[in-house]
Amino acid sequence: MKILYKHLAIFTVLPYTVIPLTAWADTSSILPAQSTITFAHPTSTPPANPDVASNQAGNLFSPSKGQPLTYWDGLVGHLSLEAGISGNPWTRSGYNFGQYYQDRANTVALNQIMGSISHPVTSIGGGYGIGFVAEMLFGSDARFDPTLGMGAGTTSSFYQWTPTQAHIDVHTPWIFHHGIDFQIGQIYGLLGAEGTPALARPFYTFNYSNDYIVPFETVGVVATMHLTKKWDWIMGIDAGNSTTFGSSGNNSRPKGYFGFAWNNLMNGKLNMHAIGRFGPEANNGPTLTSPAGWTSSGIGRAANHRMQYNIDFLATYHITDKVSVTANATYLHDDALRDDAYGYTSYISWDIRPFLTLNARGEIFRDNTGGIVTEYVGNLSYTNSLRNRPYPYFNAPPTTYGDLTIGATYKPQFINQYLGKAQFTLRPEIRLDKSLNGTHPFNQRGTITNPTVNNGTNNMLWFNCDAILSF
């Protein structure tokens, strides 16, 4: 099963499923895959179908040696904690414009306490396999990763909670030689290169494309059809971005995915995907106005047929076993906003030592009308924008953004040698954002009468660092 997407969907892994992870994803801490399982208690018989993994002991239980494993002996648990700060001494707004998760300037934040319990897809006989993932997030990041109908907006503080994954994973021997995999439930979106879990991205901060023009969470069904060992066909249908069904949906129409993934090409050096997402994403409720004058996102019944189109291409090539490059191009057209936005991001990652990696990122991103790159003011503003309640914000004129980020991933040996199975990671970075077409959207804040900012600066130089403890 695929995947690297916006917010790196964490799926269980099958023998013929190679996850085309970008070079920076630390799978030992975030993926409930076979590579994280302790093989101290081998199963008594291998599966009859090589497309389905046999049961192996997980990291939560220690079955008695010589005793046959039960399905539940394969449970895998992970926990990670992330805290960080974004330093911007030049801001006059208190915000880092163009960011969701790292929006508050000069503020130490507990971004994530993320825990998961999972089981790899494991043979249950007849060529079938079943697994699951359940994951929860608490911290400041939860403000921008809600799913309506799943506890969204139950708290209004800077620190909130949200379920981020709750899906059943099934392998079937149907139609194709290597079968079809299904993920059913709440999963991360299938587009983009930078994931929600802290170790699923190379930097503390996100690029524009992964913040603004890819889906965050979906609830539905995704099918991965293994056309060959190296080529997958991906289709899905769901309720919409960060929504569920009925009163917690954004409109009455389905949305979905269509695309392909290619794994382990060129002797394992190249992985890539091309995935599209299609469907109406606007809210079909009425436009509401708050006493202060802010409006909601509802546009009425027209939302049921005003389409949104997403296209994402991602490729990672390993030049050597220590150096890799990644290219990610993303496009969005939104009929409701009458806007187009698109971006290209390139990455290079160099493992200088086992404990030290240098990363660089360069991006060019265009928002044609200024309606997409928006700074949400308040702890519930983003959630309210999804559930058709008035919300405060400020944005920019039509702008072409550039960002250059240089950083390091450091796992200090003098600390980690005392942590047992845990691992401490430090990621400092320096980042420069700049308007490339003469607008001035940074370091200033809009007002209710004029939310569009063009009286700030045309660049934003900021310094960021996060620390991660993972188990």
C-alpha positions in Angstrom: 0.0 0.0 0.0 1.2 3.4 -0.8 1.7 6.1 0.7 3.3 9.4 1.1 0.8 12.2 1.1 -0.1 15.3 2.8 0.2 14.3 6.1 1.8 11.0 5.3 -1.0 8.4 5.7 0.3 5.6 7.9 -0.8 2.3 6.5 0.2 -1.2 7.2 2.7 -2.7 4.7 2.5 -5.7 2.5 5.3 -7.6 0.8 4.5 -6.2 -2.6 3.8 -2.7 -1.3 6.7 -0.4 -1.2 6.0 2.9 0.4 7.6 5.6 -1.8 8.7 7.6 1.3 10.7 10.7 0.8 14.2 10.5 2.2 13.5 12.2 5.5 10.6 10.1 6.7 11.8 8.2 9.8 9.7 5.1 9.5 11.1 3.5 12.7 9.1 6.0 14.7 6.0 6.7 12.7 5.1 3.7 10.5 3.4 0.7 12.0 5.1 -1.4 9.3 6.9 -4.7 9.4 10.2 -3.0 9.7 9.2 -1.8 13.2 8.3 -5.2 14.5 10.4 -7.4 16.7 10.9 -10.8 15.0 11.6 -12.6 18.3 8.7 -15.0 17.9 8.4 -16.3 14.3 5.1 -17.8 13.3 4.9 -21.5 12.9 3.9 -21.5 9.3 4.4 -18.9 6.6 1.4 -17.6 4.7 0.3 -19.5 1.6 0.1 -16.2 -0.3 3.3 -14.2 -0.5 1.3 -11.0 -1.0 0.1 -11.2 2.6 2.5 -11.0 5.6 2.5 -13.7 8.3 1.8 -12.7 11.9 4.8 -11.4 13.8 5.2 -10.2 17.3 4.7 -6.4 17.8 6.3 -4.1 20.4 3.5 -4.1 22.9 3.5 -7.7 24.1 6.2 -10.4 24.7 4.6 -13.7 24.0 6.1 -16.8 25.7 8.8 -18.5 23.5 7.6 -21.6 21.9 3.9 -20.5 22.1 2.0 -19.8 18.9 1.2 -16.2 18.3 -2.3 -14.8 18.4 -3.4 -12.0 16.1 -3.2 -9.5 18.9 0.4 -10.4 19.7 1.2 -8.3 16.6 0.0 -5.0 18.0 2.4 -2.1 17.5 2.4 1.1 19.5 4.1 4.4 18.9 4.3 7.7 20.8 6.0 11.0 19.8 6.2 14.4 21.4 7.2 17.6 19.5 7.7 21.1 20.8 9.3 24.0 19.0 9.5 27.8 18.4 9.4 30.0 15.3 11.5 33.1 15.8 10.5 36.2 13.8 11.9 39.4 15.4 10.5 41.6 12.6 6.8 40.7 12.8 4.3 43.4 13.8 1.3 41.1 13.7 2.4 38.3 16.0 1.9 35.9 13.1 4.1 34.1 10.6 2.1 34.7 7.4 1.6 31.8 5.1 1.7 29.1 7.8 -0.9 27.0 9.6 0.9 25.0 12.2 3.8 27.4 12.9 1.6 30.5 12.7 2.4 32.1 16.1 5.7 34.0 16.0 8.1 34.0 18.9 6.0 31.5 20.8 7.1 28.2 22.3 4.5 25.5 21.4 3.8 21.9 22.3 2.9 21.0 18.7 2.2 17.3 19.1 1.7 14.5 21.5 0.8 11.8 19.0 0.1 8.2 19.9 -0.9 5.3 17.7 -1.9 1.6 18.1 -1.8 -0.4 14.9 -1.5 -3.9 13.5 0.1 -4.7 10.1 -2.0 -6.3 7.5 -1.6 -10.0 8.5 -2.8 -13.2 6.7 -6.1 -14.6 7.9 -6.2 -17.3 5.2 -7.5 -17.7 1.7 -5.2 -14.9 0.4 -6.9 -12.3 2.6 -5.2 -10.1 5.3 -6.4 -7.5 7.8 -4.9 -4.8 9.8 -5.8 -1.4 11.3 -4.4 1.9 12.6 -5.8 4.2 15.3 -4.0 7.5 16.0 -4.7 10.5 18.2 -3.0 13.9 18.3 -3.0 16.5 21.1 -1.3 19.9 20.8 -1.3 23.2 19.0 -1.2 21.3 15.6 -4.7 19.9 16.2 -6.1 23.4 15.5 -5.5 22.7 11.8 -6.1 19.0 11.5 -9.8 18.6 12.6 -12.3 16.3 11.0 -15.9 17.5 11.4 -18.0 15.0 13.1 -15.1 13.5 15.0 -14.7 15.9 18.0 -13.7 19.0 16.0 -14.2 22.2 17.9 -15.0 20.5 21.3 -12.2 22.6 22.8 -11.3 26.2 22.0 -7.9 26.6 23.5 -4.5 26.8 21.8 -4.0 23.1 22.6 -6.7 20.8 21.2 -7.1 17.2 20.5 -8.1 15.4 17.3 -8.2 11.8 15.9 -5.9 11.7 12.9 -6.3 8.1 11.7 -8.9 5.4 12.3 -9.0 2.9 9.5 -9.2 -0.8 8.8 -6.8 -2.1 6.1 -7.7 -5.2 4.1 -5.8 -7.1 1.5 -7.8 -9.2 -1.0 -6.6 -11.6 -3.7 -9.2 -10.1 -6.2 -8.7 -9.5 -9.9 -5.0 -8.7 -10.1 -2.1 -11.1 -9.6 -1.0 -9.2 -6.4 -4.6 -8.3 -5.4 -6.2 -5.2 -4.2 -5.8 -3.4 -0.8 -8.5 -1.3 0.8 -8.3 1.3 3.5 -11.6 2.1 5.1 -12.2 4.9 7.5 -10.3 8.1 8.4 -7.0 8.5 6.7 -4.6 11.3 5.8 -5.0 13.0 2.4 -3.1 11.3 -0.5 -1.3 14.3 -1.9 1.9 16.2 -1.1 5.3 15.5 0.3 5.2 16.7 3.9 3.4 14.7 6.6 1.6 15.7 9.8 3.6 13.5 12.1 6.7 15.4 13.1 9.2 12.8 11.6 7.3 12.6 8.3 8.8 15.8 7.0 12.3 17.3 6.9 11.6 20.6 8.6 9.6 22.1 11.4 7.8 24.4 9.0 5.7 23.4 6.0 5.9 24.6 2.4 2.9 26.5 1.0 1.6 23.7 -1.2 1.3 21.2 1.7 -0.3 23.8 3.9 -2.8 25.2 1.5 -3.7 23.1 -1.6 -3.8 19.5 -0.6 -6.5 17.6 1.5 -5.7 17.1 5.2 -8.0 14.3 6.3 -10.6 12.2 4.5 -13.2 9.7 5.6 -14.0 7.1 3.0 -12.5 4.2 1.1 -9.2 4.0 -0.9 -8.4 1.1 -3.1 -4.9 0.3 -4.2 -4.8 -2.1 -7.1 -1.4 -3.8 -7.6 -1.2 -3.9 -11.4 2.4 -5.2 -11.1 5.0 -5.5 -8.3 6.1 -1.9 -9.1 2.9 -0.3 -10.4 -0.2 0.6 -8.4 -3.5 2.0 -9.5 -5.2 4.1 -6.8 -8.9 5.1 -6.5 -10.9 6.4 -3.6 -14.2 8.0 -2.7 -14.9 10.0 0.5 -16.9 12.7 2.2 -14.5 15.6 1.6 -11.5 17.4 3.1 -11.7 17.3 6.9 -15.4 16.4 6.9 -17.5 13.3 7.4 -21.2 12.8 6.4 -24.6 14.2 6.9 -24.7 17.4 9.0 -20.9 17.2 9.4 -20.3 17.2 5.7 -19.6 20.3 3.5 -22.1 19.4 0.8 -24.1 16.4 -0.5 -21.7 15.3 -3.2 -19.0 12.7 -3.1 -15.3 13.4 -3.8 -12.5 11.1 -4.7 -9.0 10.1 -6.0 -7.6 8.7 -9.1 -4.0 8.1 -9.8 -1.0 5.8 -10.1 2.2 5.0 -8.0 5.4 3.5 -9.2 7.6 1.9 -6.6 11.3 0.8 -6.6 12.1 1.7 -10.2 15.7 1.9 -11.4 16.9 -0.8 -9.0 15.1 0.7 -6.1 16.4 4.3 -6.6 13.2 5.9 -7.8 9.7 6.1 -6.3 6.9 8.4 -7.6 3.2 9.0 -7.8 0.7 11.0 -9.9 -2.6 11.4 -8.2 -5.6 13.6 -8.9 -8.5 14.5 -6.6 -11.9 15.7 -7.8 -15.2 16.9 -6.3 -17.0 19.9 -4.9 -15.5 21.0 -1.6 -17.4 24.2 -0.8 -20.0 24.4 2.0 -23.6 24.4 0.9 -24.9 26.2 4.0 -26.1 29.8 3.9 -23.6 32.7 4.3 -23.6 33.8 8.0 -22.4 37.0 9.5 -21.1 37.5 13.0 -21.9 40.6 15.1 -18.4 41.8 14.4 -18.9 41.6 10.7 -17.0 38.4 9.8 -18.7 36.0 7.4 -18.8 32.2 7.0 -17.8 30.1 4.0 -21.2 28.9 3.0 -22.4 29.7 -0.5 -25.7 27.8 -0.6 -26.7 25.0 -2.9 -24.3 26.1 -5.6 -21.6 24.4 -3.5 -23.0 21.0 -4.6 -21.7 21.4 -8.2 -18.8 23.9 -8.0 -15.9 21.6 -8.5 -12.4 21.5 -7.0 -9.6 19.8 -8.9 -6.3 18.7 -7.4 -3.3 17.2 -9.2 -0.1 16.1 -7.4 3.1 14.7 -8.8 5.8 13.4 -6.4 9.1 11.7 -7.2 12.1 10.8 -5.0 15.4 9.7 -6.5 18.3 8.3 -4.4 21.5 9.5 -6.0 23.5 7.5 -3.5 22.7 5.7 -0.3 23.3 9.0 1.5 22.0 11.7 -0.9 18.5 11.9 -2.3 16.5 14.5 -4.2 12.7 15.0 -4.3 10.4 16.9 -6.6 6.8 17.8 -5.8 4.5 19.7 -8.1 0.9 20.4 -7.0 -2.0 22.2 -8.8 -5.4 23.3 -7.4 -8.4 24.8 -9.3 -11.4 25.8 -7.2 -14.7 26.8 -9.0 -16.2 28.2 -5.8 -13.3 30.5 -5.1 -12.7 31.1 -8.8 -9.0 30.6 -8.0 -6.0 28.7 -9.2 -3.0 27.9 -7.1 0.0 25.9 -7.9 3.5 25.2 -6.7 6.7 23.4 -7.3 9.1 22.3 -4.4 12.4 20.6 -4.6 14.3 19.0 -1.8 17.8 17.6 -1.2 18.7 15.4 1.7 22.3 14.4 2.7 23.0 11.9 5.4 26.4 13.2 6.5 26.5 10.8 9.5 24.1 8.3 10.9 23.1 11.0 13.5 23.2 14.1 11.2 21.3 14.9 8.0 21.4 18.2 6.1 18.2 19.2 4.3 17.4 22.0 1.8 14.1 23.0 0.3 13.2 25.5 -2.4 9.7 26.4 -3.5 7.8 28.7 -5.9 4.1 29.0 -5.2 1.4 31.1 -7.0 -2.0 32.1 -5.6 -3.7 33.7 -8.5 -6.4 35.7 -6.6 -5.1 35.8 -3.1 -8.1 33.7 -1.9 -6.2 30.6 -0.8 -3.1 31.7 1.3 -5.0 32.8 4.4 -3.9 33.4 8.0 -6.6 32.2 10.4 -6.9 34.4 13.5 -8.0 32.6 16.6 -7.8 29.0 17.8 -11.1 27.9 16.1 -10.9 30.0 13.0 -9.9 27.2 10.7 -12.4 24.8 12.2 -15.2 27.4 11.9 -14.3 28.0 8.2 -15.0 24.3 7.6 -18.2 24.1 9.6 -19.8 27.3 8.1 -19.4 29.6 11.1 -18.0 33.2 10.8 -14.2 33.3 11.2 -11.6 36.1 11.4 -8.7 36.0 9.0 -6.3 38.0 6.9 -4.8 37.3 3.5 -2.7 38.8 0.7 -3.2 40.2 -2.9 -2.5 37.8 -5.8 1.1 36.8 -5.0 3.9 34.6 -6.2 5.7 33.2 -3.2 9.2 31.9 -2.9 10.7 30.1 0.1 14.2 28.8 0.7 14.8 26.7 3.8 18.0 25.2 5.1 18.1 22.9 8.1 19.5 19.9 9.9 18.2 16.8 11.6 20.4 16.0 14.5 20.1 12.9 16.7 22.6 13.5 19.5 24.4 10.3 20.4 25.4 11.6 23.9 21.7 11.8 24.7 20.2 8.9 22.8 22.6 6.4 24.3 20.7 6.8 27.6 17.2 6.6 26.1 16.9 2.9 25.4 14.3 2.4 22.7 13.4 6.1 22.6 15.1 8.7 20.3 15.6 12.4 20.7 15.8 14.5 17.5 16.6 18.2 17.2 15.9 20.2 14.0 17.1 23.8 13.6 16.3 25.7 10.4 16.6 29.1 8.8 14.0 30.1 6.3 13.4 33.1 3.9 10.0 33.7 2.4 9.7 36.4 -0.3 7.0 37.9 -2.6 8.3 37.6 -6.1 5.8 39.9 -7.7 6.1 43.1 -5.6 3.4 42.5 -3.0 4.0 43.1 0.7 2.0 40.5 2.7 4.4 39.6 5.5 4.8 40.8 9.1 1.6 42.9 9.2 -2.1 42.1 10.0 -5.3 42.9 8.2 -8.5 44.3 9.7 -12.2 43.4 9.4 -12.7 46.3 7.0 -9.5 45.5 5.0 -8.4 41.9 5.6 -6.1 41.9 2.6 -2.5 42.9 3.6 -0.3 44.8 1.3 1.4 47.2 3.7 3.8 44.8 5.3 7.2 43.6 4.1 7.9 41.7 0.9 10.0 39.1 2.7 10.1 37.2 6.0 13.4 35.9 7.5 12.7 33.6 10.4 14.5 31.1 12.5 12.9 27.8 13.7 13.7 24.8 15.8 11.8 21.8 17.1 12.7 18.9 19.4 11.1 15.5 19.1 11.1 12.6 21.5 9.8 9.4 19.9 9.1 5.9 21.2 
